[in-house]
Amino acid sequence: MKKILLIDDDNDNLHIITEVLTMKGFAVVAINQSISVEAVIELKPDLVIVDHYLTGQNGGDFCLKIKQNKQSEYLPVILISTGLNLKEISEAGLADAFLAKPFNIDDLENIAERFAL
């Protein structure tokens, strides 16, 4: 079973995304606060989905830290957000893809299957 690390400080988003991905057969580790790159490495996810607007941390910057670390640079990272310029933010953070909120459930499932399998 593939493991997805989901980082979003909105508990409603965490719950909905976790439910959708769990029903698709993924193991989801949902975290509602900022974490370190070292913690990500320890969790050994197959995919990281991170919100851009996190309390205490910018998701785009966090994505870049993951990609610049030799132990985690291989991890696919999907940036999600309601913010403007998400494409540019994702590119600057070296994200593998992005999803603008609100997003279609099918789009979430497709992107998870594309990057986690």
Rosetta blueprint (number, residue, H / E / L):
1 M L
2 K L
3 K E
4 I E
5 L E
6 L E
7 I E
8 D L
9 D L
10 D L
11 N H
12 D H
13 N H
14 L H
15 H H
16 I H
17 I H
18 T H
19 E H
20 V H
21 L H
22 T H
23 M H
24 K L
25 G L
26 F L
27 A E
28 V E
29 V E
30 A E
31 I E
32 N L
33 Q L
34 S L
35 I L
36 S L
37 V H
38 E H
39 A H
40 V H
41 I H
42 E H
43 L H
44 K L
45 P L
46 D L
47 L E
48 V E
49 I E
50 V E
51 D E
52 H L
53 Y E
54 L E
55 T L
56 G L
57 Q E
58 N E
59 G H
60 G H
61 D H
62 F H
63 C H
64 L H
65 K H
66 I H
67 K H
68 Q H
69 N L
70 K L
71 Q L
72 S L
73 E L
74 Y L
75 L L
76 P L
77 V E
78 I E
79 L E
80 I E
81 S E
82 T L
83 G L
84 L L
85 N L
86 L H
87 K H
88 E H
89 I H
90 S H
91 E H
92 A H
93 G L
94 L L
95 A L
96 D L
97 A E
98 F E
99 L E
100 A E
101 K L
102 P L
103 F L
104 N L
105 I H
106 D H
107 D H
108 L H
109 E H
110 N H
111 I H
112 A H
113 E H
114 R H
115 F H
116 A H
117 L L
